[in-house]
Amino acid sequence: MKFVKLYEPLMIKDVEIRNRFVLPAMALNFTPNGSIGDKFSNFYAERAKGGVGLIIIGGCQIEARGAAPSFIAVDDDKYLPELSKFAERIHSHGAKLVAQLYHAGAYAISPDAVSCSAIRSNLTKMMPKELTIEDIKIVQESHATAAERVRKAGFDGVELLGSAGYLINQFLSPKTNTRIDQYGGSLENRLRYPLELIKLVKERVGKDILVGIRIAGDDFVPGSNTYKESAIFAKYYDEAGVDYINVTGGWHETRIPQIPMMVPQGAYAYLAENVRNNVNVPVFSSNRINSPVIAEKILRNEMADAICMGRALIADPYLPNKTKENKLWDIRKCVGCNQGCFDHIFGGKGVECMRNFEVSREGKFDLDKKTDNPMKVLIIGSGPGGLEAARVAKILGHNVTILEKKDKIGGQANSSWAPPGRHDIKEIIDYYHAQIEHLNIDLQLGKEATPEIINKHNPDAVIFATGVKYTIPNIPGIDGSLESNIYSAEDVLSGDIPVGKNIVIVGGSGTGMETAIWAAELGTLDSEVARFISLYELMPREEIFDRWLKGNRNVTLIEMLPKLGLNVGRTTRGFLIGHIMKLGINVITNANITKFEGNKIEFDHAGEQKILENIDTFILATGVTPNTDLHDKLKASNPSFKIYKIGDCKKARTMMEAIHEGFKTAYKLDK
């Protein structure tokens, strides 16, 4: 594809932005005392160098009552010198810079939290204090003085925060606004707070810098505002003089997935289009747009005027430049795993990235500096950890060979992308395929390593990335070996094994949950087939819809612990459980399986012995152990070898840990 729209300059009032890539405001947890330090500055400078057109930082604290931990502060003049220095640095790389003014309202985790009404927050479970009329004016003034400070620092604009369920949303929503004065009740009254805020900030800084607003395209909360009301709000904001409208998804408390991998890329572009059709100012589209191809299509289809890429630009700061140079093969696409970004944020840690070890460490590693001591490096196994080690070692100038016993690279990642909503994982395998080709890495498939073969290669260093061995539970009926109707999740997800009508998945970890969803969607109508049948009215639309959503298998998921998915990140687990419920999967927890026998299993459930019968297929997702067999043999026979273990071979854990370990190990080979 030729990228045309992405590289058209965008005029917002009198500010020209070099392209249509926008890095939206994101929590990073890099500023524990509110001050911009090297970590924060280096992170954004790298993205500016990578070619992004507009950077929006924040949220930025404007007053303590609405603040969040580790956010940037713009509520005091003492921050002006560092803000000015930061703005100058970003501008030196050609990007424009906007600060998002943050007030969480009832979402603030604080006994001093305030909101339009004293209604308990569904997010924090805390009760905010109701703002008086005088307090409302104080909050609005805090925004205005912060905006003036941002202007003095040399920024190109400010963005008001009217999304995600924060204070502006709380005023707008009949669910959270129960006031009976001029700020509550009718739509016009609920709009009064944001419209006054826009007017005040425009009066104070609007002649000199941009004033934009980020809005929820749909709250996705029962009883709150929908996409219909959002378009109305946007029209009012346009008439009030905002310079752009940045459209995102719903509130933080929504049960509709906004950002996990299960959300199709570009799924929420319709929210931006809905707003754009009702306003005259530029509109940005957000949420799960990780591919420049999808971004270009959204712009060509006139659904938005610019594209927000948050996690995509975390994963690859140089995505805009690589796209412009037609190096799509070299882009590390975000896969929506949330392991290093949102899961870290909600855990109080700084942002990292599964795909990019250098995130939060910008400037500490230099892959352009070649080694003075080239080594012959042998990598055993081609899972993500081993592939990352190969990539980094080759870039640094080492001679790299990969031995992989299977006929394809990827290791466990090959089964990870099979379940519905996990297909983006394949991006990782595709990326390393391209790296192997373009870096000319010696890849030997179908080559099982042995101590003799390793010795024949005479390597200077051996990196073991041999992954895991799947454990088979020692239960009567299995006794350590699989029977004819009992398979591992990896074998089933590979697509080589047909499964029956009645399926039991044993083990409710992340793998078990994803396998259960995969099984429950077997037999669904393909989207293209469903469209054809619908177009020619070959069966009732309702029946087509049901067949498109649900498969034809009966699936039971059985777990010995009281809860499912305790190894799954916070931002994904709840949505997996919701998906399981929507598909009608039978879930049994607190179950201890005591026997497999033919087509049935026996299990103890709360002290009562129970039986599941007429099972065609059992799928085990019961755990793994590190595969260190070859490593241990080599270490015993060649103690002088420089030997490393990385990823699951060292300890069974996440893909992020494997990839990061691959980078670190390769980078330190000659150190």
Stockholm file with secondary structure:
# STOCKHOLM 1.0

chainA/1-671         MKFVKLYEPLMIKDVEIRNRFVLPAMALNFTPNGSIGDKFSNFYAERAKGGVGLIIIGGCQIEARGAAPSFIAVDDDKYLPELSKFAERIHSHGAKLVAQLYHAGAYAISPDAVSCSAIRSNLTKMMPKELTIEDIKIVQESHATAAERVRKAGFDGVELLGSAGYLINQFLSPKTNTRIDQYGGSLENRLRYPLELIKLVKERVGKDILVGIRIAGDDFVPGSNTYKESAIFAKYYDEAGVDYINVTGGWHETRIPQIPMMVPQGAYAYLAENVRNNVNVPVFSSNRINSPVIAEKILRNEMADAICMGRALIADPYLPNKTKENKLWDIRKCVGCNQGCFDHIFGGKGVECMRNFEVSREGKFDLDKKTDNPMKVLIIGSGPGGLEAARVAKILGHNVTILEKKDKIGGQANSSWAPPGRHDIKEIIDYYHAQIEHLNIDLQLGKEATPEIINKHNPDAVIFATGVKYTIPNIPGIDGSLESNIYSAEDVLSGDIPVGKNIVIVGGSGTGMETAIWAAELGTLDSEVARFISLYELMPREEIFDRWLKGNRNVTLIEMLPKLGLNVGRTTRGFLIGHIMKLGINVITNANITKFEGNKIEFDHAGEQKILENIDTFILATGVTPNTDLHDKLKASNPSFKIYKIGDCKKARTMMEAIHEGFKTAYKLDK
#=GR chainA/1-671 SS CCCCGGGSCEEETTEEESSSEEECCCCCCCCTTSCCCHHHHHHHHHHHHTTCSEEEEEEEESSGGGCCTTCEECSSGGGHHHHHHHHHHHHHTTCEEEEEEECCGGGSCSTTCEESSCCCCTTTCCCCEECCHHHHHHHHHHHHHHHHHHHHTTCSEEEEEECTTCHHHHHHCTTTCCCCSTTSSSHHHHTHHHHHHHHHHHHHHTTTSEEEEEEESCCCSTTSCCHHHHHHHHHHHHHHTCSEEEEECCCTTCSSCSSSTTSCTTTTHHHHHHHHTTCSSCEEECSSCCCHHHHHHHHHTTSCSEEECSHHHHHCTTHHHHHHTTCGGGCCCCCSCCTTTHHHHHTTCCCCCSSCTTTTCTTSCCTTSCCSSCCEEEEECCSHHHHHHHHHHHHTTCEEEEEESSSSSCTTHHHHTSSTTCGGGHHHHHHHHHHHHHHTCEEEETCCCCHHHHHHHCCSEEEECCCEEECCCCCTTTTTSCCTTEEEHHHHHTTCSCCCSEEEEECCSHHHHHHHHHHHTTTCCCHHHHHHHHHTTCSCHHHHHHHHHCCSCEEEEECSSSSSCTTSCHHHHHHHHHHHHHTTCEEECSEEEEEEETTEEEEEETTEEEEECSCSEEEECCCEEECCHHHHHHHHHCTTSEEEECGGGTSCCCHHHHHHHHHHHHHTTTC
#=GC SS_cons         CCCCGGGSCEEETTEEESSSEEECCCCCCCCTTSCCCHHHHHHHHHHHHTTCSEEEEEEEESSGGGCCTTCEECSSGGGHHHHHHHHHHHHHTTCEEEEEEECCGGGSCSTTCEESSCCCCTTTCCCCEECCHHHHHHHHHHHHHHHHHHHHTTCSEEEEEECTTCHHHHHHCTTTCCCCSTTSSSHHHHTHHHHHHHHHHHHHHTTTSEEEEEEESCCCSTTSCCHHHHHHHHHHHHHHTCSEEEEECCCTTCSSCSSSTTSCTTTTHHHHHHHHTTCSSCEEECSSCCCHHHHHHHHHTTSCSEEECSHHHHHCTTHHHHHHTTCGGGCCCCCSCCTTTHHHHHTTCCCCCSSCTTTTCTTSCCTTSCCSSCCEEEEECCSHHHHHHHHHHHHTTCEEEEEESSSSSCTTHHHHTSSTTCGGGHHHHHHHHHHHHHHTCEEEETCCCCHHHHHHHCCSEEEECCCEEECCCCCTTTTTSCCTTEEEHHHHHTTCSCCCSEEEEECCSHHHHHHHHHHHTTTCCCHHHHHHHHHTTCSCHHHHHHHHHCCSCEEEEECSSSSSCTTSCHHHHHHHHHHHHHTTCEEECSEEEEEEETTEEEEEETTEEEEECSCSEEEECCCEEECCHHHHHHHHHCTTSEEEECGGGTSCCCHHHHHHHHHHHHHTTTC
//
